[in-house]
Amino acid sequence: MIRRIFAIVLLGLVIYACAKVPMSGRSQLALVSNEELLPMAYQQYNQVLKENKVITNTPDGQMVVRVGKRIAAAVDQYMKENGYEKEMQGFAWEFNLIQDAIVNAWCMPGGKVAFYTGIIPICKDETGIAVVMGHEVAHAIAHHGRERMSNAMVMNGLLGTAQAAMGQNPTLTQSIFLQAFGAGGELGMLSFSRKHELEADQLGLNFMALAGYDPREAPGFWDRMNQGREGEAPPEFLSTHPGPNKRKEELIKQMPIALEYYERSKAK
């Protein structure tokens, strides 16, 4: 009887707390609000910046910021024009290049992006940076961090909002928050599922196109990422499935839609 009641309550909660991912339309669980999530994300991001060397006055550092602002502006405009302004409440875009040989980039909830110098040679140029930037911005726009936290709360029997979960089990809830942000892990990096990575690839391709970057350059980035890595451990940017070849295939499938966005950006 108790299990049945719990299942009914859980089903009602899932239905009540569903959200739609902008552009893809996928339904996702959303137990945590931006008001609860973003302050913790921003605190973690600032901690990462304090603990690492941030590169600012170099061509690469300035290029990361320039590309980030350009894509963010295009995404903000798209969200406004398509009725998603509420999804952007509390966002505060920020883009930084960190000195480290690791091949990776990530984005905290709310638009806090970090690139590592190790991925810049693979990006090769501004359009290559836009490929990665679009992907990372997509994680934030699709609220993958929020979804990950919400799923973890349900799996651990924490029902209701984050505030309610803190009342039920503050220690466990705090641990879920930290894991969702990657806190305690290497350089605060997040690790997303195959589903989230493919969705970020799809949305990111569209986002770079909206910003006026040619999406046809994206498959080439994955070729460069994959070159000479046979038998080696994958870089952190590839540490979750799918692999480069699968991602490239999916990008090519999505290319006609991205090219429509690209043509619209050139017409403005």
C-alpha positions, -999 to 999 in steps of 0.1 A, spaced: 0 0 0 28 24 9 46 17 -24 14 23 -43 8 56 -26 44 67 -32 41 57 -69 9 78 -72 25 108 -55 56 104 -77 36 102 -109 16 133 -100 49 151 -91 65 141 -124 35 153 -144 33 186 -125 70 193 -127 76 187 -164 91 213 -186 99 215 -224 134 219 -237 134 250 -260 138 242 -297 139 204 -293 105 202 -275 116 172 -253 98 169 -220 121 169 -189 117 168 -151 121 202 -135 118 201 -97 144 228 -91 138 264 -99 164 289 -113 160 308 -80 173 278 -61 198 265 -86 216 295 -101 231 310 -69 248 277 -62 260 274 -97 275 309 -97 292 303 -64 308 271 -78 319 288 -110 335 317 -91 354 291 -70 368 274 -101 380 308 -115 397 316 -81 415 282 -81 428 284 -117 446 309 -140 421 328 -162 435 340 -195 421 374 -205 446 396 -224 455 372 -252 440 367 -287 426 333 -276 411 346 -244 395 375 -262 382 352 -289 365 330 -264 347 360 -249 338 374 -284 323 341 -296 305 336 -264 289 370 -264 279 367 -301 262 333 -295 246 344 -263 231 375 -280 217 353 -308 202 328 -283 187 355 -262 170 369 -293 157 335 -303 144 328 -268 126 362 -267 111 358 -301 98 323 -293 82 329 -259 110 314 -238 120 346 -218 109 330 -186 134 302 -191 162 328 -191 153 344 -157 185 348 -136 209 340 -165 241 360 -163 264 350 -193 301 348 -186 329 334 -207 364 326 -195 395 308 -209 414 288 -182 451 279 -185 452 241 -185 462 214 -211 430 195 -205 409 191 -237 376 204 -224 350 231 -220 318 233 -199 289 255 -190 273 259 -155 236 265 -153 228 301 -159 253 306 -187 287 304 -169 311 290 -195 347 279 -192 371 268 -220 405 253 -213 435 262 -234 440 225 -243 409 225 -266 419 257 -285 443 240 -310 415 215 -319 390 244 -323 417 259 -347 398 291 -353 368 313 -343 343 290 -360 357 260 -342 353 278 -309 317 285 -320 311 248 -324 321 241 -288 305 273 -275 272 264 -291 273 230 -275 281 243 -241 255 271 -242 230 245 -253 235 226 -220 225 257 -201 195 266 -224 182 230 -222 186 230 -184 205 198 -184 219 205 -149 185 211 -135 172 179 -151 201 159 -137 195 173 -102 157 166 -105 162 130 -116 187 124 -87 163 138 -62 135 115 -74 159 85 -74 168 93 -38 131 97 -27 133 135 -23 100 148 -34 90 185 -40 112 215 -46 148 218 -36 138 237 -5 115 209 5 142 183 -2 165 202 21 139 198 49 136 161 42 173 153 41 197 183 40 229 162 38 217 141 9 203 171 -10 235 191 -6 254 161 -19 231 160 -50 237 197 -56 274 193 -55 275 163 -77 252 180 -102 277 209 -104 307 186 -106 320 202 -73 347 181 -58 355 166 -92 384 177 -114 381 214 -122 344 214 -115 335 196 -147 301 183 -154 294 149 -170 262 145 -190 244 115 -204 244 104 -240 209 119 -244 220 153 -231 252 153 -252 233 146 -284 207 172 -276 234 197 -269 251 189 -302 218 194 -320 209 227 -303 245 239 -304 246 235 -342 215 257 -345 229 282 -320 261 287 -338 242 291 -370 218 317 -354 250 337 -345 262 337 -381 288 309 -379 287 283 -407 274 250 -392 290 230 -420 323 235 -401 311 215 -371 318 179 -385 354 190 -392 358 198 -355 349 162 -346 374 149 -372 401 169 -356 391 158 -321 393 122 -333 426 123 -351 455 104 -337 436 92 -306 434 54 -315 442 34 -284 444 65 -262 420 75 -234 395 100 -248 398 136 -237 373 149 -211 352 165 -238 346 130 -252 344 111 -218 307 104 -222 291 86 -251 285 90 -280 319 90 -297 331 115 -323 319 94 -353 283 91 -340 282 128 -331 294 137 -366 267 115 -381 240 132 -361 253 166 -369 251 159 -406 215 147 -402 206 180 -384 225 202 -410 195 212 -432 177 228 -402 209 245 -390 216 259 -425 181 275 -425 190 293 -393 224 303 -409 208 317 -440 184 337 -418 213 351 -398 230 363 -430 198 380 -442 196 402 -411 
